[in-house]
Amino acid sequence: MAANLQKTPLLLRKDVLLVKPAKPTPSGVLSFSTIDNDLNLELLCQTIYVYQSNASNCAEKPDPALVLKDALCRVLVYYYPLAGKLKRKEDGKLEITCNADGVPFLEVTADCELSSLRYFDRIDVETAKLFVFDWQTEGNTGYHPLVLQVTKFACGGFTVGMGLSHSVCDGLARLNFFGPWRS
């Protein structure tokens, strides 16, 4: 069996931005169903989507982070609870405060090409963790149900690391959000 020769990439991280809906959205507090209140479902499901560059000249290609931020602003108008905060009340019930606080969005630049990471095919967990992030909220204000990291590579390709609360979105709901956002 061949040794894993992939090196850990050097990543340059910008400050985390809170991307807010493009238009005013309803405010208020939403409760969860009995099933969605299950403590075993209260986890952040992390996935990494890999996009190879199809432009022969990277200068011609729009910045994927800018495009995705703009699209996120627009799609959050319809998926506004994702821009709010999740919190367990004293009675143990989970609720989401729809306050347009924003979605934590981290832009990262990698010093390597996607091919050096085999386009994430059979990548080790420790390396994969570099391409998603956990946004810790200070105090007792709750936490964000969605966090995003866009990592741009030297080849023009990029990854989208998404952390999404399973209590808020199951697999089908994730696809219902991700489809309109990426298109």
Summary of the structure (lengths in Angstrom):
residues: 183
radius of gyration: 17.5
end to end distance: 40.3
largest distance: 56.7
contacts: 505
relative contact order: 0.26
helix: 28%
strand: 28%
